[in-house]
Amino acid sequence: MKNSSLSLRAPAKINWFLTVLGKREDGYHDILSIMQCINLYDDLIFEHADTIEVVSDLDIPLEDNLIYRAASLLKRYTSYRKGAKIVLQKDIPVAAGLGGGSSNAAYTLRGLNMLWGLGLSNEELSSIGSELGSDVPFFLNGSFAFVEGRGERVTPLKINSSVVLLLVKPPISVPVAWAYANISWLTKKTDDIKLFCHTLERRNFVSLNTMLNNDLEKAVIEKYPVVGELKERLIERGAVISAMSGSGPTVFGVFDNRDTAKKAVKAMKPNWCRVVETVTSGA
């Protein structure tokens, strides 16, 4: 049965770690990562229409808009005859390493599957989503997961405790392709996923700090020193851990409580800042 209209909240994510294994023949890179959603959302509103229309205040050409591309791909895949009006209310910063565009694409597939009454399985949506971006399958498969391959292999994980984070994004943009082309492979790797989850669940931040690595971080900090400076400033202001998410430039600080995180915001201005929490998962 088709819905008349519906709205969905598309969450942002962080990477607890991001290990790059090497370049593939298709030009992408094989990765290992644990990703977790956070309670920072874009809102998507879907209504029936004759054609595909995306309404937002983003200044992005339609052919580059992941929402439009997701809707067009799904329409082609299913031979659906009509379209949809999709209104985006954006709160996740663009090009931040927080997966906003991929989340929008994933939730567009999910929303139109419901709106159009297509009845596609999550596996089918994930397969379509992998054509749009490496992070899209993650957003279709739960809020906390181990991600492999180029992002298409997603293993949902269970986590019951949430963590307070302060996100800080400096006013710069790091091209994803550049970040992957300038990788500095690190010797520190996290391969015991069960131990990592147990450590995070128990909020054992001292041990957790030894497990974090991001193979993109070193090159990004060398080219954009502000990223490293913000990491240091977060620690100075009470964060127990600080790290870069994805290809950056957003960094996050892990705090023991929300009050300490809120007090640290003032020292991070005029950068974009937001106190958030990780989303628990019952996978």
Buried (B, 14 or more C-beta within 10 A) or exposed (E): EEEEEBEBBBBBBBBBBBBBBEEEEEEBBBBBBBBBBBBBBBBBBBBBEEEBBBEBEBEBEEEEBBBBBBBBBBBEBBEBEEBBBBBBBBEBBEBBBBBBBBBBBBBBBBBBBBBBEBEBEBEBBBBBBBEBBBBBBBBBBBBBBBBBBBBBBBEBBEBEEBBBBBBBBBEBEBEBEEBBEEBEEBEEBBEEEEEBBEBBBEEEBEEBBEBBBBBBBBBBBEBBEBBBEBBEBBEEBBBBBBBBBBBBBBBBBBBBEBEBBBEBBEBBEEBBBBBBBBBBBEE
